Amino acid sequence: MMESSSRGRWGRDPLGSPGLPGGPGLPHLCPASHSSVLAGLCSEACLLHRPHCDSPPLLRAGSTGKNKPPVCRKAPQQLSKTVARSLGDLKACRGTRGLVARFLQRPKRSLKVKGFGGSVTDSAAINILSLPEQAQEHLLRSYFSEEGLEYNLIRIPMASCDFSLHAYTYDDVAFDYELAHFSLRDEDTKLKIPVLHRALAMTKRPLSLYASPWTSPTWMKTSESFTGKGTLKGQAGDKYHKTWANYFVRFLDEYAKHNLTFWAVTAENEPSAGLINNYPFQCLGFTAEQQRDFIAQDLGPALANSSHRGIRLIILDDNRLHLPHWAKVVLEDEKAARYVHGIGIHWYLDFIGPIKDTVVPTHELFPDYFILATEACIGAHFWERDVILGCWERGNQYSHSILMNLNHFVAGWTDWNLALDLEGGPNWVENYVDSPIIVDSSEGIFYKQPMFYHMGHFSKFIPEGSQRVGLVASKESKKTDLEYSAFLRPDGAVAIVVLNRSPQNVTFGLADTVGLIEAMAPANSIQTYLWRRQ
């Protein structure tokens, strides 16, 4: 059994009990009572600038019922955390008032997990590479190595986005229909590509890269501007659309020259943004009908006829409230649908697009297409603070969203920037947001936030290929505030993530064919249970 306690030697306490006073140039700090731990990963906003005790013990599912891995929770006083690991046998299953895992009755179309990860934007790469070499290595290992969170998904903007120092594309020479002037920028060759190579070198799991464009070159757009309302000039099948489709292929070609192969591309980041007047940063508008025709006549054939014909194509890549309409328009068209593999969703308007009205009917209509959460971050709404160091509630928001998605046919979840600065940038239009890792380059240090540790409960213990299985709750446990999801992993182990966002401890049991675990979810905690079934 692995359990966290509120005191110990894991990590340093950068904030102290009263918290570091917020002042000019410093992000807001959550109260010092907020804290987190993941299998030995340390405090509420863990300060790191040299290797130390932050790495968790390497966890393996032991013999039947041996391991109860990590718990993250708020602690009342001390920010420094520890994890005690003890092994105990499963008890005989004589009934329980808790959750009952019915692993032998998993659905015929059981969800297979693609994975979890984050995005290497220009800003993320700038922040990572601003650290001393040793700290850079530690940060990247924290995300990608076996002793870290073991991310297996990375999203990469195709040229610039708002998290860049300026707006640019790979061919800003007007009317270059042959893309003779297409070339990667320093942001690729000196920032993103080196970071990607280092991540690939340290991971033991297959790492899937996928790319998303924010805007085409301005000479292809009706607005002739990177920002504001604007679509591609002309109509599907014409020279503008053919050139834009070939731009995708050239991007993949150029990255391939750097030994980087992509698992997928999205047809456009937030295509609805480019239909909004005065939109403040890079965008390119498409209606569902325009995306359908572009894929059927231009992008689909261009990818299929290239050396990247095995790449997956993801539609929408926008807020889920566009579903199921967007999917019906594109996927009910046979010419477009044959090129499409999945549907991407963002979380920013989830509060007005309930998952049961959007994602669920989409899955029921098109069960052969995967649904992937492709972007999420906190601080993007005008009513939210940008960076709040050590905010446990923001970790809760991540886990709540991930569990909700996994329980409703979504195959994975991708965070936005891997790392940002104390302001939540850089961002050329000052659209600052929060991130699981915050870098203070002036001190050569970085902070790991509760969001980081919450992400680890999924990315580390639910590997690609895991299948979601049923958990049936007793009448008593249905009255609790626990949120949970269960998975049968490729190695035969079971992983169950349990989130308790309530202020009360909740006792429960987990029953499987091999026995019973009697457990307790502390108030404001997240836990992952892991055991082998035989």
Secondary structure, DSSP 8 states (H G I E B T S, - for coil): -EEEEEEEEES--SS-TT-----TT--EE--TT----BTTB--TTEEESS--TTS-------STT-B---EEE--SS---EEEEE-----B-----SSEEEEGGG--TT--B--EEEEE--HHHHHHHHTS-HHHHHHHHHHHHSTTTT---EEEEEES--SSSSS---S--STT-TT-TT----HIIIIIIHHHHHHHHHH-SS--EEEEEES---GGGBSS-SSSSS-BBSS-TTSHHHHHHHHHHHHHHHHHHTTT---SEEES-SSTTGGGSTT-SS---B--HHHHHHHIIIIIHHHHHTSTTTT-EEEEEEEEGGGTTHHHHHHHTSHHHHTT--EEEEE-TTGGGS-HHHHHHHHHHH-TTSEEEEEE--SS-STTS-S-EET-HHHHHHHHHHHHHHHTTTEEEEEEEES-EETTS---TT------SEEEETTTTEEEE-HHHHHHHHHHTTS-TT-EEEEEEE-TTGGGS-EEEEEEE-TTSEEEEEEEE-SSS-EEEEEEETTEEEEEEE-TTEEEEEEEE--
